[in-house]
Amino acid sequence: MADKKISALTAKGSNLDETDLFIISKSDGAGGYDTKSITGAELKSFSVNTQTDTYTFVLTDANKLVELNNAATKTFTIPTNSSVAFPIGTEIKLAQYGAGQMRIAAAVGANLRSSGGKTKIAAQYGVATLIKRDTNEWYLYGDITT
């Protein structure tokens, strides 16, 4: 099969079927390929993990929405890679559903990077995103404040 650029693919948009299979391959460095796939159902699924108290992220939060629904400020902690080995590139969407502020902290040994050292969702219904950029390093961006 010839290589195709993503820009050359036909957009499927809202016609995505649950049985559609997207294959992703990369060279294994030995003349072969490592292949992974994702189904249309997985792409279309939306999962919300609602928390009401302090929380430490778990592997099943990867590429999902984690929200706080509480009237008081609560801290959500990014674990070290040795505790929870999120793959590099993992995104976790964050939302503050309740009036209580969501604060993001890194466990000892993990690092959180954000513009101006901001670590809190700015207000109720604010959203932000965490991206794992290296083994124990995460970016936080979005509707955040100090």
N, CA, C and O atoms as CSV, one atom per row, in Angstrom:
chain,resi,resn,atom,element,x,y,z
A,1,MET,N,N,0.844,-1.177,0.000
A,1,MET,CA,C,0.000,0.000,0.000
A,1,MET,C,C,0.887,1.237,0.000
A,1,MET,O,O,1.863,1.313,0.747
A,2,ALA,N,N,0.545,2.188,-0.831
A,2,ALA,CA,C,1.310,3.427,-0.904
A,2,ALA,C,C,0.997,4.310,0.291
A,2,ALA,O,O,-0.116,4.317,0.815
A,3,ASP,N,N,2.014,5.055,0.704
A,3,ASP,CA,C,1.802,5.991,1.800
A,3,ASP,C,C,0.860,7.097,1.354
A,3,ASP,O,O,0.923,7.551,0.211
A,4,LYS,N,N,-0.018,7.534,2.263
A,4,LYS,CA,C,-0.923,8.649,1.988
A,4,LYS,C,C,-0.770,9.671,3.085
A,4,LYS,O,O,-0.642,9.328,4.260
A,5,LYS,N,N,-0.784,10.924,2.697
A,5,LYS,CA,C,-0.793,11.989,3.690
A,5,LYS,C,C,-2.207,12.132,4.230
A,5,LYS,O,O,-3.184,11.901,3.518
A,6,ILE,N,N,-2.300,12.509,5.479
A,6,ILE,CA,C,-3.620,12.680,6.080
A,6,ILE,C,C,-4.443,13.692,5.289
A,6,ILE,O,O,-5.654,13.524,5.149
A,7,SER,N,N,-3.803,14.738,4.770
A,7,SER,CA,C,-4.533,15.750,4.016
A,7,SER,C,C,-5.139,15.198,2.729
A,7,SER,O,O,-6.038,15.821,2.165
A,8,ALA,N,N,-4.666,14.032,2.245
A,8,ALA,CA,C,-5.191,13.446,1.019
A,8,ALA,C,C,-6.355,12.494,1.278
A,8,ALA,O,O,-6.963,11.996,0.331
A,9,LEU,N,N,-6.674,12.232,2.547
A,9,LEU,CA,C,-7.757,11.315,2.864
A,9,LEU,C,C,-9.106,12.017,2.765
A,9,LEU,O,O,-9.209,13.219,3.008
A,10,THR,N,N,-10.121,11.269,2.412
A,10,THR,CA,C,-11.471,11.801,2.334
A,10,THR,C,C,-12.051,11.908,3.743
A,10,THR,O,O,-11.988,10.953,4.518
A,11,ALA,N,N,-12.609,13.055,4.068
A,11,ALA,CA,C,-13.209,13.246,5.391
A,11,ALA,C,C,-14.482,12.416,5.498
A,11,ALA,O,O,-15.288,12.382,4.568
A,12,LYS,N,N,-14.657,11.761,6.616
A,12,LYS,CA,C,-15.847,10.951,6.821
A,12,LYS,C,C,-16.857,11.674,7.712
A,12,LYS,O,O,-18.060,11.426,7.627
A,13,GLY,N,N,-16.358,12.570,8.564
A,13,GLY,CA,C,-17.237,13.401,9.393
A,13,GLY,C,C,-18.235,12.612,10.202
A,13,GLY,O,O,-17.877,11.652,10.884
A,14,SER,N,N,-19.498,13.020,10.127
A,14,SER,CA,C,-20.540,12.393,10.938
A,14,SER,C,C,-20.930,11.013,10.415
A,14,SER,O,O,-21.758,10.336,11.024
A,15,ASN,N,N,-20.345,10.587,9.294
A,15,ASN,CA,C,-20.653,9.267,8.744
A,15,ASN,C,C,-19.751,8.182,9.302
A,15,ASN,O,O,-19.720,7.076,8.763
A,16,LEU,N,N,-19.025,8.467,10.357
A,16,LEU,CA,C,-18.127,7.499,10.961
A,16,LEU,C,C,-18.932,6.312,11.500
A,16,LEU,O,O,-19.850,6.480,12.303
A,17,ASP,N,N,-18.570,5.111,11.041
A,17,ASP,CA,C,-19.244,3.900,11.497
A,17,ASP,C,C,-18.470,3.293,12.660
A,17,ASP,O,O,-17.249,3.429,12.736
A,18,GLU,N,N,-19.172,2.630,13.560
A,18,GLU,CA,C,-18.510,2.020,14.709
A,18,GLU,C,C,-17.552,0.916,14.289
A,18,GLU,O,O,-16.609,0.609,15.018
A,19,THR,N,N,-17.778,0.318,13.130
A,19,THR,CA,C,-16.902,-0.762,12.666
A,19,THR,C,C,-15.731,-0.261,11.832
A,19,THR,O,O,-14.867,-1.056,11.463
A,20,ASP,N,N,-15.676,1.034,11.522
A,20,ASP,CA,C,-14.524,1.579,10.790
A,20,ASP,C,C,-13.268,1.308,11.596
A,20,ASP,O,O,-13.262,1.467,12.817
A,21,LEU,N,N,-12.205,0.900,10.919
A,21,LEU,CA,C,-10.949,0.576,11.584
A,21,LEU,C,C,-9.853,1.469,11.025
A,21,LEU,O,O,-9.639,1.522,9.814
A,22,PHE,N,N,-9.163,2.168,11.914
A,22,PHE,CA,C,-8.081,3.051,11.529
A,22,PHE,C,C,-6.774,2.392,11.947
A,22,PHE,O,O,-6.549,2.132,13.129
A,23,ILE,N,N,-5.916,2.125,10.969
A,23,ILE,CA,C,-4.647,1.451,11.207
A,23,ILE,C,C,-3.541,2.498,11.251
A,23,ILE,O,O,-3.459,3.368,10.384
A,24,ILE,N,N,-2.707,2.405,12.251
A,24,ILE,CA,C,-1.570,3.311,12.401
A,24,ILE,C,C,-0.318,2.443,12.476
A,24,ILE,O,O,-0.213,1.567,13.334
A,25,SER,N,N,0.630,2.689,11.573
A,25,SER,CA,C,1.853,1.893,11.534
A,25,SER,C,C,3.070,2.792,11.593
A,25,SER,O,O,3.037,3.942,11.155
A,26,LYS,N,N,4.141,2.250,12.141
A,26,LYS,CA,C,5.428,2.938,12.110
A,26,LYS,C,C,6.513,1.892,11.927
A,26,LYS,O,O,6.333,0.727,12.285
A,27,SER,N,N,7.622,2.307,11.377
A,27,SER,CA,C,8.733,1.400,11.153
A,27,SER,C,C,9.255,0.875,12.482
A,27,SER,O,O,9.361,1.624,13.452
A,28,ASP,N,N,9.581,-0.413,12.526
A,28,ASP,CA,C,10.166,-0.973,13.745
A,28,ASP,C,C,11.690,-0.897,13.720
A,28,ASP,O,O,12.357,-1.371,14.639
A,29,GLY,N,N,12.243,-0.290,12.648
A,29,GLY,CA,C,13.686,-0.117,12.525
A,29,GLY,C,C,14.405,-1.334,11.978
A,29,GLY,O,O,15.612,-1.288,11.743
A,30,ALA,N,N,13.680,-2.421,11.774
A,30,ALA,CA,C,14.295,-3.648,11.268
A,30,ALA,C,C,13.665,-4.079,9.947
A,30,ALA,O,O,13.734,-5.250,9.576
A,31,GLY,N,N,13.056,-3.139,9.244
A,31,GLY,CA,C,12.427,-3.446,7.957
A,31,GLY,C,C,10.970,-3.839,8.058
A,31,GLY,O,O,10.326,-4.061,7.033
A,32,GLY,N,N,10.432,-3.930,9.259
A,32,GLY,CA,C,9.023,-4.268,9.458
A,32,GLY,C,C,8.261,-3.085,10.031
A,32,GLY,O,O,8.770,-1.965,10.066
A,33,TYR,N,N,7.061,-3.336,10.471
A,33,TYR,CA,C,6.220,-2.280,11.020
A,33,TYR,C,C,5.570,-2.715,12.322
A,33,TYR,O,O,5.188,-3.873,12.490
A,34,ASP,N,N,5.452,-1.766,13.236
A,34,ASP,CA,C,4.632,-1.937,14.431
A,34,ASP,C,C,3.290,-1.327,14.083
A,34,ASP,O,O,3.231,-0.198,13.597
A,35,THR,N,N,2.214,-2.055,14.325
A,35,THR,CA,C,0.900,-1.587,13.913
A,35,THR,C,C,-0.037,-1.536,15.112
A,35,THR,O,O,-0.050,-2.438,15.949
A,36,LYS,N,N,-0.816,-0.470,15.178
A,36,LYS,CA,C,-1.877,-0.326,16.169
A,36,LYS,C,C,-3.118,0.121,15.419
A,36,LYS,O,O,-3.029,0.623,14.299
A,37,SER,N,N,-4.261,-0.059,16.033
A,37,SER,CA,C,-5.494,0.377,15.381
A,37,SER,C,C,-6.473,0.911,16.416
A,37,SER,O,O,-6.349,0.664,17.615
A,38,ILE,N,N,-7.448,1.651,15.907
A,38,ILE,CA,C,-8.529,2.161,16.738
A,38,ILE,C,C,-9.808,2.074,15.908
A,38,ILE,O,O,-9.789,2.310,14.700
A,39,THR,N,N,-10.905,1.738,16.554
A,39,THR,CA,C,-12.168,1.595,15.828
A,39,THR,C,C,-12.963,2.898,15.857
A,39,THR,O,O,-12.710,3.785,16.673
A,40,GLY,N,N,-13.910,2.986,14.965
A,40,GLY,CA,C,-14.807,4.132,14.952
A,40,GLY,C,C,-15.558,4.268,16.260
A,40,GLY,O,O,-15.804,5.381,16.725
A,41,ALA,N,N,-15.924,3.142,16.858
A,41,ALA,CA,C,-16.626,3.173,18.144
A,41,ALA,C,C,-15.763,3.814,19.218
A,41,ALA,O,O,-16.255,4.595,20.032
A,42,GLU,N,N,-14.460,3.480,19.222
A,42,GLU,CA,C,-13.552,4.068,20.212
A,42,GLU,C,C,-13.387,5.565,19.981
A,42,GLU,O,O,-13.301,6.336,20.937
A,43,LEU,N,N,-13.344,5.977,18.725
A,43,LEU,CA,C,-13.219,7.399,18.416
A,43,LEU,C,C,-14.475,8.170,18.802
A,43,LEU,O,O,-14.390,9.329,19.208
A,44,LYS,N,N,-15.629,7.544,18.682
A,44,LYS,CA,C,-16.887,8.216,18.951
A,44,LYS,C,C,-17.274,8.203,20.426
A,44,LYS,O,O,-18.129,8.979,20.855
A,45,SER,N,N,-16.642,7.320,21.203
A,45,SER,CA,C,-17.037,7.207,22.600
A,45,SER,C,C,-16.611,8.444,23.392
A,45,SER,O,O,-15.571,9.044,23.119
A,46,PHE,N,N,-17.410,8.804,24.349
A,46,PHE,CA,C,-17.120,9.940,25.210
A,46,PHE,C,C,-17.357,9.484,26.636
A,46,PHE,O,O,-18.434,8.992,26.975
A,47,SER,N,N,-16.353,9.652,27.457
A,47,SER,CA,C,-16.451,9.176,28.824
A,47,SER,C,C,-16.107,10.299,29.790
A,47,SER,O,O,-15.125,11.018,29.606
A,48,VAL,N,N,-16.930,10.438,30.821
A,48,VAL,CA,C,-16.701,11.445,31.851
A,48,VAL,C,C,-16.495,10.725,33.184
A,48,VAL,O,O,-17.300,9.883,33.582
A,49,ASN,N,N,-15.409,11.071,33.860
A,49,ASN,CA,C,-15.116,10.548,35.186
A,49,ASN,C,C,-15.365,11.700,36.163
A,49,ASN,O,O,-14.527,12.593,36.289
A,50,THR,N,N,-16.504,11.687,36.850
A,50,THR,CA,C,-16.859,12.747,37.793
A,50,THR,C,C,-16.342,12.394,39.180
A,50,THR,O,O,-16.601,11.310,39.704
A,51,GLN,N,N,-15.607,13.334,39.759
A,51,GLN,CA,C,-15.057,13.168,41.104
A,51,GLN,C,C,-15.630,14.251,42.015
A,51,GLN,O,O,-15.949,15.353,41.568
A,52,THR,N,N,-15.753,13.919,43.287
A,52,THR,CA,C,-16.298,14.880,44.254
A,52,THR,C,C,-15.322,15.207,45.373
A,52,THR,O,O,-15.657,15.984,46.267
A,53,ASP,N,N,-14.120,14.632,45.346
A,53,ASP,CA,C,-13.136,14.854,46.398
A,53,ASP,C,C,-11.750,14.886,45.773
A,53,ASP,O,O,-11.624,14.805,44.551
A,54,THR,N,N,-10.716,15.003,46.583
A,54,THR,CA,C,-9.357,14.972,46.053
A,54,THR,C,C,-9.194,13.682,45.247
A,54,THR,O,O,-9.865,12.683,45.506
A,55,TYR,N,N,-8.292,13.724,44.270
A,55,TYR,CA,C,-8.213,12.606,43.325
A,55,TYR,C,C,-6.814,12.517,42.738
A,55,TYR,O,O,-6.164,13.536,42.504
A,56,THR,N,N,-6.356,11.297,42.502
A,56,THR,CA,C,-5.119,11.060,41.775
A,56,THR,C,C,-5.482,10.364,40.477
A,56,THR,O,O,-6.211,9.372,40.475
A,57,PHE,N,N,-4.963,10.896,39.359
A,57,PHE,CA,C,-5.298,10.349,38.050
A,57,PHE,C,C,-4.861,8.894,37.929
A,57,PHE,O,O,-3.823,8.497,38.460
A,58,VAL,N,N,-5.675,8.097,37.214
A,58,VAL,CA,C,-5.399,6.682,36.969
A,58,VAL,C,C,-5.346,6.440,35.465
A,58,VAL,O,O,-5.799,7.271,34.678
A,59,LEU,N,N,-4.795,5.309,35.077
A,59,LEU,CA,C,-4.564,5.015,33.669
A,59,LEU,C,C,-5.834,5.095,32.822
A,59,LEU,O,O,-5.769,5.481,31.655
A,60,THR,N,N,-6.969,4.742,33.382
A,60,THR,CA,C,-8.222,4.792,32.615
A,60,THR,C,C,-8.700,6.224,32.353
A,60,THR,O,O,-9.670,6.416,31.620
A,61,ASP,N,N,-8.047,7.224,32.931
A,61,ASP,CA,C,-8.382,8.626,32.647
A,61,ASP,C,C,-7.763,9.103,31.331
A,61,ASP,O,O,-8.125,10.163,30.821
A,62,ALA,N,N,-6.836,8.326,30.787
A,62,ALA,CA,C,-6.143,8.720,29.562
A,62,ALA,C,C,-7.148,9.004,28.451
A,62,ALA,O,O,-8.024,8.189,28.161
A,63,ASN,N,N,-7.004,10.172,27.838
A,63,ASN,CA,C,-7.820,10.587,26.697
A,63,ASN,C,C,-9.316,10.673,27.017
A,63,ASN,O,O,-10.160,10.455,26.149
A,64,LYS,N,N,-9.627,10.992,28.267
A,64,LYS,CA,C,-11.012,11.153,28.699
A,64,LYS,C,C,-11.175,12.486,29.420
A,64,LYS,O,O,-10.217,13.244,29.573
A,65,LEU,N,N,-12.396,12.761,29.859
A,65,LEU,CA,C,-12.700,13.968,30.619
A,65,LEU,C,C,-12.834,13.606,32.094
A,65,LEU,O,O,-13.587,12.702,32.455
A,66,VAL,N,N,-12.095,14.319,32.940
A,66,VAL,CA,C,-12.202,14.152,34.392
A,66,VAL,C,C,-12.726,15.480,34.924
A,66,VAL,O,O,-12.157,16.535,34.639
A,67,GLU,N,N,-13.807,15.430,35.696
A,67,GLU,CA,C,-14.386,16.671,36.201
A,67,GLU,C,C,-14.538,16.630,37.713
A,67,GLU,O,O,-14.641,15.564,38.321
A,68,LEU,N,N,-14.550,17.826,38.305
A,68,LEU,CA,C,-14.799,17.993,39.732
A,68,LEU,C,C,-16.189,18.570,39.911
A,68,LEU,O,O,-16.535,19.575,39.289
A,69,ASN,N,N,-16.991,17.933,40.765
A,69,ASN,CA,C,-18.307,18.449,41.101
A,69,ASN,C,C,-18.391,18.544,42.621
A,69,ASN,O,O,-18.791,17.597,43.298
A,70,ASN,N,N,-18.002,19.719,43.146
A,70,ASN,CA,C,-17.981,19.958,44.580
A,70,ASN,C,C,-18.038,21.462,44.803
A,70,ASN,O,O,-17.667,22.231,43.916
A,71,ALA,N,N,-18.490,21.886,45.959
A,71,ALA,CA,C,-18.542,23.305,46.289
A,71,ALA,C,C,-17.235,23.806,46.896
A,71,ALA,O,O,-17.047,25.012,47.054
A,72,ALA,N,N,-16.327,22.883,47.238
A,72,ALA,CA,C,-15.048,23.246,47.863
A,72,ALA,C,C,-13.887,22.957,46.906
A,72,ALA,O,O,-14.001,22.104,46.026
A,73,THR,N,N,-12.784,23.664,47.081
A,73,THR,CA,C,-11.579,23.434,46.291
A,73,THR,C,C,-11.031,22.048,46.577
A,73,THR,O,O,-10.944,21.634,47.733
A,74,LYS,N,N,-10.664,21.334,45.530
A,74,LYS,CA,C,-10.095,19.990,45.653
A,74,LYS,C,C,-8.869,19.884,44.757
A,74,LYS,O,O,-8.804,20.518,43.704
A,75,THR,N,N,-7.893,19.077,45.181
A,75,THR,CA,C,-6.654,18.895,44.429
A,75,THR,C,C,-6.682,17.580,43.677
A,75,THR,O,O,-7.007,16.531,44.234
A,76,PHE,N,N,-6.337,17.655,42.404
A,76,PHE,CA,C,-6.209,16.482,41.546
A,76,PHE,C,C,-4.714,16.315,41.277
A,76,PHE,O,O,-4.053,17.252,40.830
A,77,THR,N,N,-4.187,15.132,41.549
A,77,THR,CA,C,-2.743,14.908,41.507
A,77,THR,C,C,-2.317,14.066,40.310
A,77,THR,O,O,-2.926,13.046,39.989
A,78,ILE,N,N,-1.246,14.530,39.657
A,78,ILE,CA,C,-0.611,13.782,38.578
A,78,ILE,C,C,0.392,12.841,39.241
A,78,ILE,O,O,1.309,13.308,39.916
A,79,PRO,N,N,0.241,11.526,39.067
A,79,PRO,CA,C,1.177,10.587,39.697
A,79,PRO,C,C,2.498,10.513,38.928
A,79,PRO,O,O,2.576,10.952,37.780
A,80,THR,N,N,3.516,9.969,39.550
A,80,THR,CA,C,4.780,9.736,38.850
A,80,THR,C,C,4.594,8.589,37.859
A,80,THR,O,O,3.677,7.779,37.989
A,81,ASN,N,N,5.470,8.541,36.882
A,81,ASN,CA,C,5.418,7.483,35.883
A,81,ASN,C,C,5.586,6.101,36.516
A,81,ASN,O,O,5.017,5.124,36.029
A,82,SER,N,N,6.360,6.013,37.591
A,82,SER,CA,C,6.550,4.709,38.243
A,82,SER,C,C,5.270,4.231,38.930
A,82,SER,O,O,5.109,3.032,39.156
A,83,SER,N,N,4.361,5.147,39.265
A,83,SER,CA,C,3.074,4.779,39.870
A,83,SER,C,C,2.029,4.456,38.816
A,83,SER,O,O,1.328,3.449,38.909
A,84,VAL,N,N,1.932,5.330,37.802
A,84,VAL,CA,C,0.977,5.147,36.714
A,84,VAL,C,C,1.698,5.514,35.419
A,84,VAL,O,O,2.032,6.679,35.203
A,85,ALA,N,N,1.935,4.546,34.574
A,85,ALA,CA,C,2.732,4.750,33.355
A,85,ALA,C,C,1.855,5.165,32.175
A,85,ALA,O,O,1.618,4.382,31.255
A,86,PHE,N,N,1.375,6.420,32.219
A,86,PHE,CA,C,0.654,6.952,31.071
A,86,PHE,C,C,1.627,7.020,29.894
A,86,PHE,O,O,2.781,7.406,30.080
A,87,PRO,N,N,1.191,6.658,28.693
A,87,PRO,CA,C,2.073,6.818,27.532
A,87,PRO,C,C,2.344,8.304,27.268
A,87,PRO,O,O,1.482,9.147,27.514
A,88,ILE,N,N,3.527,8.616,26.773
A,88,ILE,CA,C,3.838,9.987,26.373
A,88,ILE,C,C,2.852,10.373,25.275
A,88,ILE,O,O,2.595,9.591,24.359
A,89,GLY,N,N,2.307,11.573,25.372
A,89,GLY,CA,C,1.289,12.033,24.433
A,89,GLY,C,C,-0.125,11.901,24.966
A,89,GLY,O,O,-1.070,12.386,24.345
A,90,THR,N,N,-0.280,11.248,26.113
A,90,THR,CA,C,-1.605,11.112,26.722
A,90,THR,C,C,-2.186,12.486,27.012
A,90,THR,O,O,-1.481,13.377,27.486
A,91,GLU,N,N,-3.462,12.656,26.731
A,91,GLU,CA,C,-4.187,13.877,27.088
A,91,GLU,C,C,-5.288,13.517,28.077
A,91,GLU,O,O,-5.966,12.500,27.935
A,92,ILE,N,N,-5.449,14.360,29.065
A,92,ILE,CA,C,-6.564,14.240,30.007
A,92,ILE,C,C,-7.267,15.590,30.005
A,92,ILE,O,O,-6.670,16.612,30.343
A,93,LYS,N,N,-8.536,15.586,29.624
A,93,LYS,CA,C,-9.340,16.806,29.646
A,93,LYS,C,C,-9.857,17.003,31.070
A,93,LYS,O,O,-10.201,16.039,31.753
A,94,LEU,N,N,-9.907,18.254,31.508
A,94,LEU,CA,C,-10.329,18.592,32.866
A,94,LEU,C,C,-11.482,19.584,32.808
A,94,LEU,O,O,-11.512,20.452,31.936
A,95,ALA,N,N,-12.420,19.462,33.719
A,95,ALA,CA,C,-13.532,20.411,33.791
A,95,ALA,C,C,-13.917,20.622,35.251
A,95,ALA,O,O,-13.907,19.696,36.062
A,96,GLN,N,N,-14.252,21.857,35.551
A,96,GLN,CA,C,-14.738,22.199,36.889
A,96,GLN,C,C,-16.238,22.385,36.789
A,96,GLN,O,O,-16.714,23.456,36.412
A,97,TYR,N,N,-16.988,21.340,37.126
A,97,TYR,CA,C,-18.438,21.378,37.008
A,97,TYR,C,C,-19.073,22.118,38.179
A,97,TYR,O,O,-20.004,22.900,37.985
A,98,GLY,N,N,-18.586,21.880,39.374
A,98,GLY,CA,C,-19.138,22.528,40.558
A,98,GLY,C,C,-18.475,23.869,40.827
A,98,GLY,O,O,-17.589,24.294,40.086
A,99,ALA,N,N,-18.907,24.528,41.885
A,99,ALA,CA,C,-18.358,25.839,42.236
A,99,ALA,C,C,-16.976,25.737,42.870
A,99,ALA,O,O,-16.217,26.705,42.851
A,100,GLY,N,N,-16.638,24.575,43.431
A,100,GLY,CA,C,-15.330,24.382,44.051
A,100,GLY,C,C,-14.227,24.332,43.004
A,100,GLY,O,O,-14.362,23.680,41.968
A,101,GLN,N,N,-13.141,25.025,43.287
A,101,GLN,CA,C,-12.057,25.121,42.314
A,101,GLN,C,C,-11.256,23.823,42.208
A,101,GLN,O,O,-10.950,23.180,43.212
A,102,MET,N,N,-10.927,23.455,40.975
A,102,MET,CA,C,-10.087,22.285,40.716
A,102,MET,C,C,-8.641,22.745,40.649
A,102,MET,O,O,-8.279,23.580,39.820
A,103,ARG,N,N,-7.820,22.188,41.532
A,103,ARG,CA,C,-6.390,22.505,41.566
A,103,ARG,C,C,-5.627,21.284,41.072
A,103,ARG,O,O,-5.925,20.162,41.481
A,104,ILE,N,N,-4.646,21.487,40.198
A,104,ILE,CA,C,-3.843,20.394,39.670
A,104,ILE,C,C,-2.456,20.467,40.315
A,104,ILE,O,O,-1.836,21.529,40.359
A,105,ALA,N,N,-1.985,19.332,40.810
A,105,ALA,CA,C,-0.662,19.260,41.439
A,105,ALA,C,C,0.070,18.043,40.895
A,105,ALA,O,O,-0.551,17.071,40.466
A,106,ALA,N,N,1.385,18.106,40.918
A,106,ALA,CA,C,2.212,16.971,40.515
A,106,ALA,C,C,2.756,16.294,41.759
A,106,ALA,O,O,3.220,16.961,42.684
A,107,ALA,N,N,2.699,14.969,41.782
A,107,ALA,CA,C,3.289,14.219,42.890
A,107,ALA,C,C,4.796,14.468,42.904
A,107,ALA,O,O,5.375,14.850,41.887
A,108,VAL,N,N,5.425,14.253,44.049
A,108,VAL,CA,C,6.878,14.407,44.157
A,108,VAL,C,C,7.523,13.485,43.125
A,108,VAL,O,O,7.259,12.283,43.097
A,109,GLY,N,N,8.374,14.069,42.278
A,109,GLY,CA,C,9.024,13.312,41.216
A,109,GLY,C,C,8.406,13.546,39.850
A,109,GLY,O,O,9.000,13.186,38.834
A,110,ALA,N,N,7.222,14.144,39.808
A,110,ALA,CA,C,6.574,14.517,38.545
A,110,ALA,C,C,6.633,16.043,38.419
A,110,ALA,O,O,6.741,16.751,39.421
A,111,ASN,N,N,6.564,16.534,37.200
A,111,ASN,CA,C,6.636,17.976,36.959
A,111,ASN,C,C,5.433,18.448,36.159
A,111,ASN,O,O,5.021,17.811,35.189
A,112,LEU,N,N,4.880,19.574,36.584
A,112,LEU,CA,C,3.753,20.199,35.902
A,112,LEU,C,C,4.221,21.524,35.331
A,112,LEU,O,O,4.740,22.365,36.065
A,113,ARG,N,N,4.045,21.721,34.035
A,113,ARG,CA,C,4.448,22.953,33.355
A,113,ARG,C,C,3.203,23.672,32.842
A,113,ARG,O,O,2.337,23.070,32.208
A,114,SER,N,N,3.133,24.970,33.129
A,114,SER,CA,C,2.017,25.774,32.624
A,114,SER,C,C,2.466,27.219,32.509
A,114,SER,O,O,3.434,27.632,33.148
A,115,SER,N,N,1.775,27.967,31.710
A,115,SER,CA,C,2.068,29.385,31.534
A,115,SER,C,C,1.892,30.111,32.864
A,115,SER,O,O,0.820,30.068,33.468
A,116,GLY,N,N,2.955,30.780,33.316
A,116,GLY,CA,C,2.876,31.554,34.546
A,116,GLY,C,C,2.703,30.722,35.801
A,116,GLY,O,O,2.334,31.262,36.845
A,117,GLY,N,N,2.959,29.423,35.732
A,117,GLY,CA,C,2.811,28.566,36.908
A,117,GLY,C,C,1.367,28.381,37.349
A,117,GLY,O,O,1.110,28.059,38.509
A,118,LYS,N,N,0.419,28.582,36.433
A,118,LYS,CA,C,-1.004,28.439,36.767
A,118,LYS,C,C,-1.346,26.975,36.979
A,118,LYS,O,O,-0.939,26.112,36.201
A,119,THR,N,N,-2.100,26.702,38.040
A,119,THR,CA,C,-2.413,25.312,38.393
A,119,THR,C,C,-3.884,25.079,38.744
A,119,THR,O,O,-4.229,24.001,39.230
A,120,LYS,N,N,-4.744,26.046,38.515
A,120,LYS,CA,C,-6.151,25.895,38.877
A,120,LYS,C,C,-7.036,26.213,37.686
A,120,LYS,O,O,-6.695,27.046,36.847
A,121,ILE,N,N,-8.191,25.531,37.623
A,121,ILE,CA,C,-9.207,25.897,36.634
A,121,ILE,C,C,-9.759,27.250,37.074
A,121,ILE,O,O,-10.015,27.460,38.260
A,122,ALA,N,N,-9.942,28.156,36.136
A,122,ALA,CA,C,-10.260,29.551,36.456
A,122,ALA,C,C,-11.617,29.758,37.127
A,122,ALA,O,O,-11.745,30.620,37.997
A,123,ALA,N,N,-12.630,28.981,36.739
A,123,ALA,CA,C,-13.973,29.214,37.281
A,123,ALA,C,C,-14.870,28.019,36.981
A,123,ALA,O,O,-14.504,27.118,36.225
A,124,GLN,N,N,-16.048,28.033,37.589
A,124,GLN,CA,C,-17.021,26.975,37.325
A,124,GLN,C,C,-17.273,26.874,35.829
A,124,GLN,O,O,-17.412,27.891,35.150
A,125,TYR,N,N,-17.330,25.673,35.320
A,125,TYR,CA,C,-17.499,25.309,33.903
A,125,TYR,C,C,-16.255,25.577,33.059
A,125,TYR,O,O,-16.293,25.441,31.836
A,126,GLY,N,N,-15.162,25.954,33.701
A,126,GLY,CA,C,-13.901,26.112,32.979
A,126,GLY,C,C,-13.331,24.751,32.614
A,126,GLY,O,O,-13.572,23.754,33.294
A,127,VAL,N,N,-12.573,24.729,31.530
A,127,VAL,CA,C,-11.961,23.482,31.079
A,127,VAL,C,C,-10.481,23.690,30.782
A,127,VAL,O,O,-10.047,24.798,30.465
A,128,ALA,N,N,-9.721,22.614,30.889
A,128,ALA,CA,C,-8.287,22.654,30.606
A,128,ALA,C,C,-7.864,21.263,30.150
A,128,ALA,O,O,-8.652,20.318,30.178
A,129,THR,N,N,-6.617,21.157,29.733
A,129,THR,CA,C,-6.085,19.885,29.254
A,129,THR,C,C,-4.694,19.644,29.816
A,129,THR,O,O,-3.874,20.559,29.895
A,130,LEU,N,N,-4.443,18.411,30.202
A,130,LEU,CA,C,-3.104,17.949,30.574
A,130,LEU,C,C,-2.558,17.126,29.416
A,130,LEU,O,O,-3.284,16.321,28.833
A,131,ILE,N,N,-1.283,17.321,29.076
A,131,ILE,CA,C,-0.613,16.505,28.065
A,131,ILE,C,C,0.694,16.002,28.652
A,131,ILE,O,O,1.496,16.779,29.171
A,132,LYS,N,N,0.899,14.700,28.565
A,132,LYS,CA,C,2.163,14.132,29.038
A,132,LYS,C,C,3.207,14.307,27.934
A,132,LYS,O,O,3.069,13.742,26.849
A,133,ARG,N,N,4.258,15.097,28.216
A,133,ARG,CA,C,5.265,15.381,27.203
A,133,ARG,C,C,6.544,14.564,27.374
A,133,ARG,O,O,7.331,14.446,26.435
A,134,ASP,N,N,6.756,14.007,28.551
A,134,ASP,CA,C,7.938,13.184,28.810
A,134,ASP,C,C,7.623,12.280,30.008
A,134,ASP,O,O,6.531,12.356,30.570
A,135,THR,N,N,8.551,11.448,30.389
A,135,THR,CA,C,8.323,10.426,31.413
A,135,THR,C,C,7.624,10.962,32.657
A,135,THR,O,O,6.632,10.381,33.097
A,136,ASN,N,N,8.113,12.045,33.227
A,136,ASN,CA,C,7.498,12.629,34.427
A,136,ASN,C,C,7.229,14.114,34.232
A,136,ASN,O,O,7.406,14.907,35.156
A,137,GLU,N,N,6.805,14.487,33.039
A,137,GLU,CA,C,6.569,15.898,32.746
A,137,GLU,C,C,5.260,16.074,31.987
A,137,GLU,O,O,5.004,15.401,30.988
A,138,TRP,N,N,4.443,16.988,32.480
A,138,TRP,CA,C,3.121,17.256,31.918
A,138,TRP,C,C,2.949,18.746,31.655
A,138,TRP,O,O,3.461,19.580,32.401
A,139,TYR,N,N,2.224,19.072,30.590
A,139,TYR,CA,C,1.781,20.443,30.320
A,139,TYR,C,C,0.346,20.579,30.783
A,139,TYR,O,O,-0.437,19.634,30.689
A,140,LEU,N,N,-0.002,21.760,31.286
A,140,LEU,CA,C,-1.380,22.114,31.604
A,140,LEU,C,C,-1.704,23.398,30.867
A,140,LEU,O,O,-0.982,24.386,30.997
A,141,TYR,N,N,-2.783,23.398,30.095
A,141,TYR,CA,C,-3.187,24.614,29.383
A,141,TYR,C,C,-4.707,24.684,29.305
A,141,TYR,O,O,-5.403,23.684,29.479
A,142,GLY,N,N,-5.195,25.871,29.043
A,142,GLY,CA,C,-6.646,26.063,28.909
A,142,GLY,C,C,-7.091,27.226,29.777
A,142,GLY,O,O,-6.370,28.212,29.928
A,143,ASP,N,N,-8.282,27.105,30.346
A,143,ASP,CA,C,-8.886,28.136,31.174
A,143,ASP,C,C,-8.347,27.982,32.598
A,143,ASP,O,O,-9.035,27.485,33.490
A,144,ILE,N,N,-7.074,28.430,32.793
A,144,ILE,CA,C,-6.401,28.223,34.075
A,144,ILE,C,C,-5.985,29.540,34.708
A,144,ILE,O,O,-5.904,30.575,34.046
A,145,THR,N,N,-5.724,29.474,36.009
A,145,THR,CA,C,-5.335,30.651,36.782
A,145,THR,C,C,-4.381,30.216,37.912
A,145,THR,O,O,-4.134,29.026,38.111
A,146,THR,N,N,-3.849,31.220,38.651
A,146,THR,CA,C,-2.960,30.913,39.776
A,146,THR,C,C,-3.742,30.729,41.061
A,146,THR,O,O,-3.153,30.466,42.110
